Amino acid sequence: MSSSSHLSKYSSTRFVRSIVLLGLGLLIISLSGCVYLRLLSLKKQFADFDRFVKIEVTDSFTAHFNKPVLYNKDIVTLSKLQPSSIEKHGDEENWTYNFKKLDSNNQPVVASDTDIYYVMRFNNKKLMRSLTLSPILMRIAPAEFLEMSLRSLGGAKVIKSKRQVHGNIDNLPKLNRQLPKRQEIIKHLGAPFSEEIVNDYLLVTYHYRLESEPLPPKLEERRLSVTKLYFDSKTDEMVRVYGRFAGLKLSIDYRKMIAKELEQTD
């Protein structure tokens, strides 16, 4: 399913009601065998979030896994992409997936402060013990929303036939937080690839490309990341984000996460 064609056909009602989806690559993995069992194990950990996961927020966002279950080979299996770099620290490894922003002509932007990256740290058993998301990625998905999205996976529904995990936020407390404004986003992410009106929303699109060895022409598209930000045309607030970065996929409807009384004051 093409993300572009799928999102452009959303009606306003469907748009607002869409479910929060967040997977550490788990949304595109082939759910079979041992990998599927590890996915279910991770889902159970998210259900007991405070016991198994510790969140650390500085200028970046880090999720520490107290009982790691995903192997580094799982990351390559699900993303079909090698990391941009691997740093060895004794028996442990840090894998970095770095995405270079592209301009409107799909040419890399020289400045590194607009890059999006995430770092996976693997212990001596090759199990992922932590995941760190870059500051720029947090501009798109602020820490409170990221944590809520992760917590939603505790009540997630695994749809094996569609290779998807649908997070459930119904039983999670809503956030008392203003939604990010377009000007704030543009200030940090820079000029977008394109802008257009879709179903009364302003769709702002960014293109990124994974820094890695080039792939055969038929597979090269895997390195491309198209990130779509939807803004309310009246309030200029970001209401939805969709993006896929190799093994990590974000699809968050912010208005499902904020308190109704706060939303009514917009």
N, C-alpha and C positions, 0 to 999 in steps of 0.2 A: 504494500500500500504506500503510495507516495504521500509524504507528510504535507507537501504543498497542496496537492489536490484535496486531501482530506480536510485540512484546516480551512481552506477557502470556502468549503461548502457548509460550514457550521452556520446554523441559524442563530439569532441572538439568544433564544431560549436555550438551545442546546449548548451554546457557548458558555453561558453562566452556570449551567448545571453540570458541566463536565467534571469528571472525577480527577482528583489529584493522582498523578502517576509519577513515581520516581523509582528508578532502578539503578543499581550499581552495575549496569550492563545486563541486568537480569531480564530486561524487557525484550531483548533480541536474542537471547540464548536459546539453543535447541534444548528443550527441557526433556532430557532423557538420561537414563543410567545414573551413575554416581553424581553427576553434576546436578541433576534434578533433586536428588536426595540432599545435596548440600544446600540447594536453594531453599528447600523446606526447612532445613535446620536453621538457616539464617532468618527465615520468616518467624520461626518460634522465638529466636533471640530478640527480634524486634518487638514481639508481643510482651516480653519482659525487659523492656528497653533499658531501664535504669540499672538493671543487674548486668547486662551484657555489653552495653554501649556507653561510652563516655564522650561527651561533646566538649571540644575546646575551641573557643572563638577568640581570635586576636585580630590581625588584619586579614586573616584567612580563616577557613572553617575546617576543623579536623574531627573526624569520627574515629575514636579508638575502639577496637573490638577486643573485648576481654577474653573471648574464647573464639579465635579465628577459625573460619571454616572454608574460606575460598582460597584456592591455590593460584599461583601465578599462571599456571597453564590454563586455568579456567578463564582468565582475563583474555588471553590470546584466542582461546576457542570462541568466546562470545563476541569479541570485537573483530576477529580476523585481522588484527593489526598489531604490529610490534610497537613497543614504546619508542618515544623520541630518544630517550637515553636511559641507561641503567648504571646506577652507582652502587658499588659494592662496599659494604661496611662490615668487615669481618665475614661472618657467615650469613649476614643479612644483606638485602638489596632494596634500593629505592628505584621504583620505575616511574618515570615522568612522561606523561603524554602532553605535549605542548602544541597548541593550535595558534598558528599565525593568522592575524586578521588580514583579509583581502579587501582591496579597494573596489570601486564600481566596475573596474575592468578585470577583476579577478587576479590582480597582481598583489604580491605580499607587501604589507605596510612595514617599512623599516623599523619604526619605533616598537620597542619590546613591551612598553607599558600598556599596550592594548592586547597583548597575547592572553589567551585563556589556557590554563594548564591545571592538571591535577597530579598529585603524587601518591603512589601506592607504596607502602612499606611492608616488606615481607620478612618474616622471621627466619630462623635457621631451618625451619621445616617447610619453607616456601609458602607459608600461609599468610594472607594479608592481615596485618595487625592494625593498620590505620590507613585512612584515606584523607588527604588534604586537598581542599579546593581553593583555587587562587582568588585573590582579592577582586579581580575583575568579574569573575564568575559570581561572586557574592553581590555585586552590584545588580546583576540580573535576578538572582535568587537570594535575598537577604537571609541571614543566619536563622532567624526565627522560623521562616517559611521552610528552609532546608530541614531543620530539625523536625518540624511538624510533618513534613513529607516522609522522613525516615520513620517516624513513629507510626505513621499511617500504614506502613507495611506490616505491622504486627497483626492487623486485622485484614490483611490483603486477601484478595481472591486470585488464585493461580489459574489462569486459563491456558491449559497446556496446548490445546489445538491452535490457539492464536499466538502462542509463545509470549504471553503478557502477564504482568502482575498488576492488579488494580488495587491501589491503596484505598483505605477506608478511614475517613476522618470524622465520621458521624459521632463517635464517642470521645473525641478529643476536644479539650477546651479551645475556644476560638481566641484569636489574637486581638489585642487592643493596640493596633499599629496602623498608622497611615500607609497607604500604598505608595510605592515609588513614583515620582513624577518623571515625565519624559525628558525635561531639561536636565535633570540630575543624571539620568541614564546616558544621554548623549554626551554630557560633559566628560564622563569617564570612559565610555566606549568609543567615542569619536564619531565621525560621520558614518552613517549607515550605508549599506550596499544599495538599498532602495526603500521607498516609502509609498504606500498606497492605501486607499480606503477600502475596507472589506466589511460588509454588513454593518455599516455605521461605526466601525472601529478603525483606528489608524494602525495599520500593520507596518512595523519597522523591522527590516530584515538585515541581518549581518551574515557575512560569509567568513569562514575560517578554514584553514587547511592544516592537517596534522603534519608536523615536521617529522618526516621519516623517509626511509628509502622509497623512491618512486615505485609504483606498482604497475603491472601490465595495463595497457589502455582500458581493457574491459573492467578492471578492478579499481582503477584510479579514483573513481567516485567515492570509494569508501573513506578516503582521507578527507573529503569535503564535509564540513559541518555547516548547515544552514540553520541559523537561530532566528526565530520569529518572536517578536514582542508585540503584543496587542495593547493599545492604549484607548481609554475612553475618550472619545472625541470632544466631550463636554468638559470633563474634569482634568484631562491630560494625565490621568493616573494609569499605571500599568496594571492590567487586569489578568493577563495570561502570558505565559512564556512557554515556548516549545523549542527544544534544542537537543541535538544528539552529538556527543563528543566521543567517538570511538565506542568504548564499552559503557559509557555513562549517558543516560537519557533523562532529560528533564521535561516534564509536562505538568505545569502547575497552574491551577486556576486560583488566583489570589483571593477572589471574593468569596470563595467557599471557606476560606480560612479566617476571615476577620469577623468580629462581633457585628451582629445586625445593627445594633444601635449606632456603631461607629460608621457603618456603611451608609446609614440613612442620613448622616450629617454631611456626606460628601457634597 
